[in-house]
Amino acid sequence: MRCSVIGAGAWGTAIADRLARNGHSVRLWAREEDVVASINASHTNPRFLAGATLASSLRATGDMQEALDEAVLVIYAAPSHVLRQVVKAGAAHLLSSAVLGIATKGIERDTLALMTDVVSEESPDHAVVAFSGPSFAAEVAAQQPTAVVAASAVPAAAALLQLAASAPAFRVYTTDDVVGVELGGALKNVMAVATGIVEGLGLGFNPRAALITRGLAEMTRLGVALGAHPETFAGLAGLGDLVLTCTGSLSRNRAVGVAIGEGNTLEQALAGKDTVAEGVLNTQSALALARRAGVEMPIVEATHRILFDGQSPREAIAELMARELRAERDGI
C-alpha cells in the first residue's frame, strides 16, 4: 500500500525503512534538507540514524503534500512539542480514508492532551492508532527481534497497521487501550531520566530496581485514574518500554539523567544534541496531568524538582526514601 511517515528522526526513519522492506511504497517527510538528500542519494540518515543502510525503495521529501499524496497509512513520528503544527500543516492533503498512526510519545505541555488526541483534533474523522513499545530505532533498523503494540478504538485500523508493519523480526500486537499505551510511552521517559540520575550518582543497582518498580506503580495509578486498563502497564507499552528505556545504553532519556547525576546542569546535559529527550518535556506535562487527576506521583515530582527547581539529586532521593511508611499496595 502507499504509506507516509512524517518525521525523519531515528524512530520515524526506522519505521519507514520497515514499511519499505515489507514491500510498501513509502514516502518519508523530513524538515531537514540534508536528511532528504542523504536518504535519496545514499539510503542513509547519518544525522539521526547513523550506521543504518535503508531500503533502496524508500524515498524522502521535504514537501508535505508530496509525502501524503494517496497515502492509505500515515504514521506521525515528529517530536511531541511540534506534533500539532506538523499535523495541521498536512491535514488538507490527507486521503479521507487514511488511517493515522502516532509513533510520537508524549503529553502536550499546554493542553495535557495525549498524542492521539492532538492528531484527532487537527485531522478529525480519521481513525487513529497509537504505536508504541520497547523499540530502539537502531535495533529495529538492524532487524533485531522487536515487539510493539498498535492501539486503537477502531479494531480495523489497528489491524491495518499491524499487518503493514509486521515482519519476521518485528511483531506487532493490537489492543483497544489507547490511553494506557499512550501513557506508558510518555511516562516511561520521565522514569528513565530519574533512573539515569541515580546511575550518574553512582548509587548502584538497588535504587535503579526500586525506581523502575515504583515508577511502574505511579504510571499504572495515573493510567487507571484516566481510564486505562491496569494490565496494559504490565505489557510491552508499559513494563517492556520502561525497562528498555531505563536500562538500555541507547536511551537518550537515561543519558540525560546520567549527565545530571554526574553534576551537569540540564542545559549542559542537553547541549549539542539533535535528538529530543522527551522525558525532560514530559516531566512537566506528567506532573501537571497527575495534579489535575489528583494522583500522587512522587518520582515524577522529585524529577521535576531536580530538572526545573534546582534541587540537588541527592536531596531529592533522600526525600523519597524518607516518605511516610506504608503498605506496598496501599499507596505510592
Secondary structure, DSSP 8 states (H G I E B T S, - for coil): -EEEEE--SHHHHHHHHHHHHTT-EEEEE-S-HHHHHHHHHHS-BTTTBTT----TT-EEES-HHHHHTT-SEEEE-S-GGGHHHHHHHHGGGS-TT-EEEE----B-TTT--BHHHHHHHHSTTS-EEEEESS--HHHHHTT--EEEEEE-SSHHHHHHHHHHH-BTTEEEEEES-HHHHHHHHHHHHHHHHHHHHHHHTT--HHHHHHHHHHHHHHHHHHHHHTT--GGGGGSIIIIIHHHHHHH-TT-HHHHHHHHHHTT--HHHHHTT-SS--HHHHHHHHHHHHHHHHT---HHHHHHHHHHHS---HHHHHHHHHTS----TTT--
